Amino acid sequence: MILEMKVPSPGESIKEVEIATWLVKDGDYVEKDQAIAEVDSDKATLELPAEASGIITLKAEEGDAVAVGAVVCHIDTDGAKPAGDAPVAEAVKTVEAPKAEVKAEAPKAAPVAAAPAATYASGTPSPAARKILDEKNIAPASVTGTGKDGRITKDDAVNAVPSMGTPTGGSRGTERTKLSMLRRKVAERLVAAKNETAMLTTFNEVNMTPINTLRNEYKDAFKAKHGGIGLGYMSFFTKAVTRALKLFPDVNSMMDGDHKIAFDFCDISIAVSGPKGLMVPVVRNAENLTFRGVEADIKRLAIKARDGQITVDDMTGGTFTITNGGVFGSMLSTPIINPPQSGILGMHNIIERPIAVNGKVEIHPMMYVALSYDHRIIDGRESVGFLVAVKEALENPMELLMDNNPKKALEL
């Protein structure tokens, strides 16, 4: 029996996916539930498992965009599984008869094709090609046309690259690759965030000494108590953010046309860098989680993102985002809002700097923090107040995040 395998729906809003990689070859025998392909949606990369055992016939190529519900392969369930340990038949030696001697004739010169005569169409782009060349700012005279009579076609314009100047030696190779559907969607959303929101960024700095003191004192006991889960900075920042969101609820809201949607829960999106690009999984109801709960959830989601096992549901929703460019060495940045959310907090690297403390100059580990927000729904008072509340909680975690009982807060 021939089984038609169709693309399952990865999520309610996803109508199309792209075949990223076939993990099997045409004609291979596959087992039921074996991963046969990786498919990219605009939210995640997912594995496509075989629905039955049998011989597979591929019906789509890598890079093809296919609609949800479309057939991507056939599986012949009557196909026999190849024997892996079948004995090799003894080779039969054959003796070839001597071939008659044939006199080799001198090869005749191939006729030289006459160069096409130049016409009015030579080097002239088609309307579609001209539009593409104008967008790339490439002169038609620098493009060799492959169309009839040397006309520049749309494909010629798409493949044309701007001049990189006169070469002076050394390697000057180029490579053109198609962006994954996930990367294209990320690019689209980033541009939309810049064009469709009144985005503004406010900055502050945080003295990380109190957090470092707590981590140095309790991180070993925390890790031993909670099965290898580390006490990192993200739990402190997540707890500080959820506290500030309760104090300034406008930051935990989003616009929907002429209405504002306010949330009484804090679903915190955590931006992580995965092998397929930027992913933003969500920590649900972070306001109810302990330090251990936050760290465990972030670790679970980070592992899934790293291993390509993240699901659409893991990244759906979110009311506020935290991104940490500091892990890559960033000192200061203006993070871009994750639509339709209205705010994003940017963490950065920690550098020891001299600061004034009680009239004296002291060296402390300092971090710049940035809040980008949608000014259409969040005013300056709320945005600045929110970031100050985050700063206060991070610089006084014992009182504001742990209720002066760190062992209870860390469940030790």
HUBEL-V663868 format. One record per residue. N is the residue number from 0. PSI is psi in degrees with one decimal (none if undefined). Layout:
{{N & PSI} {N & PSI}}
This chain:
{{0 & 138.0} {1 & 119.8} {2 & 125.3} {3 & 121.0} {4 & 123.9} {5 & 156.1} {6 & 118.5} {7 & 160.8} {8 & 116.5} {9 & -24.4} {10 & 165.7} {11 & -37.5} {12 & -0.7} {13 & 122.1} {14 & -14.3} {15 & 144.9} {16 & 170.0} {17 & 134.4} {18 & 106.2} {19 & -50.3} {20 & 132.3} {21 & 126.9} {22 & -3.3} {23 & 167.2} {24 & 158.0} {25 & 127.2} {26 & -3.3} {27 & 154.4} {28 & 128.7} {29 & 149.6} {30 & 153.6} {31 & 136.5} {32 & 4.6} {33 & 137.3} {34 & 121.1} {35 & -17.3} {36 & 156.3} {37 & 128.6} {38 & 137.9} {39 & 130.5} {40 & -178.6} {41 & 3.9} {42 & -27.5} {43 & 166.1} {44 & 126.5} {45 & 152.5} {46 & 143.3} {47 & 112.1} {48 & 149.4} {49 & 137.1} {50 & -12.0} {51 & 167.8} {52 & 143.6} {53 & -169.7} {54 & 129.3} {55 & 141.4} {56 & 118.3} {57 & 138.2} {58 & 6.6} {59 & 151.0} {60 & 160.0} {61 & 134.6} {62 & -11.0} {63 & 138.3} {64 & 123.3} {65 & 143.5} {66 & 149.8} {67 & 128.3} {68 & -7.1} {69 & 152.7} {70 & 127.4} {71 & -18.4} {72 & 161.7} {73 & 145.6} {74 & 118.7} {75 & 101.9} {76 & -12.6} {77 & -6.5} {78 & 136.5} {79 & 141.5} {80 & 128.0} {81 & 140.2} {82 & 121.5} {83 & -26.5} {84 & 30.0} {85 & 136.7} {86 & 144.1} {87 & 128.2} {88 & 145.6} {89 & 131.5} {90 & 138.0} {91 & 123.7} {92 & 134.9} {93 & 141.0} {94 & 122.4} {95 & 141.1} {96 & 145.2} {97 & 134.5} {98 & 143.6} {99 & 142.7} {100 & 130.0} {101 & 129.1} {102 & 126.3} {103 & 129.6} {104 & 150.0} {105 & 130.7} {106 & 137.9} {107 & 142.8} {108 & 133.6} {109 & 140.9} {110 & 137.4} {111 & 123.8} {112 & 134.5} {113 & 137.9} {114 & 136.5} {115 & 138.9} {116 & 138.3} {117 & 134.2} {118 & -178.4} {119 & -22.8} {120 & -17.1} {121 & 124.7} {122 & 7.5} {123 & 124.0} {124 & 148.8} {125 & 163.9} {126 & -43.1} {127 & -39.8} {128 & -39.2} {129 & -39.5} {130 & -42.5} {131 & -43.0} {132 & -38.1} {133 & -39.2} {134 & -34.4} {135 & -6.3} {136 & 46.1} {137 & 131.2} {138 & 135.3} {139 & -29.7} {140 & -20.4} {141 & 2.4} {142 & 133.1} {143 & 119.6} {144 & 139.8} {145 & 2.6} {146 & -174.0} {147 & 131.3} {148 & 25.2} {149 & 13.7} {150 & 143.0} {151 & 118.8} {152 & 173.7} {153 & -40.5} {154 & -38.1} {155 & -42.3} {156 & -40.0} {157 & -40.2} {158 & -7.2} {159 & 142.0} {160 & 145.9} {161 & 152.5} {162 & 135.5} {163 & 17.7} {164 & 177.2} {165 & 122.0} {166 & 144.7} {167 & 16.9} {168 & 159.7} {169 & 168.1} {170 & 135.8} {171 & 40.1} {172 & 153.3} {173 & 157.1} {174 & 132.6} {175 & 116.7} {176 & 147.8} {177 & 135.7} {178 & 145.0} {179 & 160.9} {180 & -37.2} {181 & -45.8} {182 & -38.7} {183 & -38.8} {184 & -40.5} {185 & -45.0} {186 & -42.2} {187 & -42.8} {188 & -36.4} {189 & -43.5} {190 & -40.7} {191 & -38.9} {192 & -37.8} {193 & -36.3} {194 & -25.1} {195 & -1.3} {196 & 157.0} {197 & 73.7} {198 & 134.5} {199 & 152.2} {200 & 134.6} {201 & 150.7} {202 & 157.3} {203 & 177.6} {204 & 151.5} {205 & 131.7} {206 & 113.5} {207 & 5.1} {208 & -47.0} {209 & -41.0} {210 & -42.8} {211 & -37.8} {212 & -44.5} {213 & -42.3} {214 & -42.9} {215 & -31.3} {216 & -35.3} {217 & -6.5} {218 & -37.0} {219 & -45.7} {220 & -37.6} {221 & -46.0} {222 & -41.2} {223 & -37.1} {224 & -35.2} {225 & 34.5} {226 & 40.2} {227 & 0.3} {228 & 128.4} {229 & 155.3} {230 & 94.3} {231 & -173.6} {232 & -27.8} {233 & -34.0} {234 & -38.4} {235 & -44.6} {236 & -39.7} {237 & -43.4} {238 & -38.5} {239 & -37.8} {240 & -46.2} {241 & -36.1} {242 & -45.2} {243 & -33.5} {244 & -33.1} {245 & -32.5} {246 & -30.9} {247 & 77.9} {248 & -20.3} {249 & -29.7} {250 & -22.7} {251 & 42.2} {252 & 173.9} {253 & 158.8} {254 & 143.9} {255 & 87.9} {256 & -119.7} {257 & 11.6} {258 & 158.1} {259 & 130.5} {260 & 117.5} {261 & 143.0} {262 & 140.7} {263 & 12.9} {264 & 162.6} {265 & 98.6} {266 & 107.9} {267 & 117.9} {268 & 132.4} {269 & 113.7} {270 & 124.7} {271 & 150.1} {272 & 116.6} {273 & 174.6} {274 & -23.4} {275 & 1.8} {276 & -165.9} {277 & 130.2} {278 & 149.2} {279 & 76.1} {280 & 162.7} {281 & 131.9} {282 & 110.1} {283 & 140.0} {284 & 52.9} {285 & -22.5} {286 & -19.7} {287 & -5.2} {288 & 147.9} {289 & 177.0} {290 & -43.8} {291 & -41.7} {292 & -41.3} {293 & -48.4} {294 & -40.0} {295 & -41.3} {296 & -41.9} {297 & -40.2} {298 & -42.9} {299 & -45.6} {300 & -37.4} {301 & -40.2} {302 & -42.6} {303 & -39.9} {304 & -41.1} {305 & -37.4} {306 & 4.2} {307 & 22.1} {308 & 6.7} {309 & 142.9} {310 & 165.0} {311 & -39.2} {312 & -34.2} {313 & -26.8} {314 & 8.1} {315 & 136.0} {316 & -147.2} {317 & 134.6} {318 & -14.9} {319 & 150.1} {320 & 144.0} {321 & 130.3} {322 & 142.9} {323 & 90.2} {324 & -9.4} {325 & -26.5} {326 & -20.3} {327 & 1.3} {328 & 7.9} {329 & 132.4} {330 & -33.7} {331 & 139.8} {332 & 168.4} {333 & 94.1} {334 & 151.6} {335 & 136.1} {336 & 145.0} {337 & 93.6} {338 & 147.4} {339 & 16.1} {340 & 164.8} {341 & -5.0} {342 & 152.4} {343 & 134.3} {344 & 128.0} {345 & 122.9} {346 & 156.7} {347 & -177.9} {348 & 161.2} {349 & 122.8} {350 & 135.6} {351 & 124.8} {352 & 152.4} {353 & 132.6} {354 & 161.1} {355 & 124.1} {356 & 112.9} {357 & 42.4} {358 & 4.0} {359 & 152.5} {360 & 121.6} {361 & 154.8} {362 & 124.1} {363 & 152.2} {364 & 118.7} {365 & 147.2} {366 & 132.5} {367 & 137.6} {368 & 146.8} {369 & 137.2} {370 & 114.0} {371 & 136.0} {372 & 161.1} {373 & 110.1} {374 & -11.7} {375 & -28.7} {376 & -17.8} {377 & 122.5} {378 & 169.8} {379 & -38.1} {380 & -44.3} {381 & -42.0} {382 & -48.0} {383 & -41.6} {384 & -39.6} {385 & -48.3} {386 & -35.2} {387 & -38.6} {388 & -39.0} {389 & -45.9} {390 & -46.0} {391 & -42.1} {392 & -37.1} {393 & -30.3} {394 & -9.2} {395 & 57.9} {396 & -30.8} {397 & -45.6} {398 & -46.1} {399 & -23.3} {400 & -21.1} {401 & 2.5} {402 & 37.6} {403 & 23.3} {404 & 78.6} {405 & -35.3} {406 & -38.2} {407 & -42.8} {408 & -34.1} {409 & 4.1} {410 & 49.4} {411 & none}}
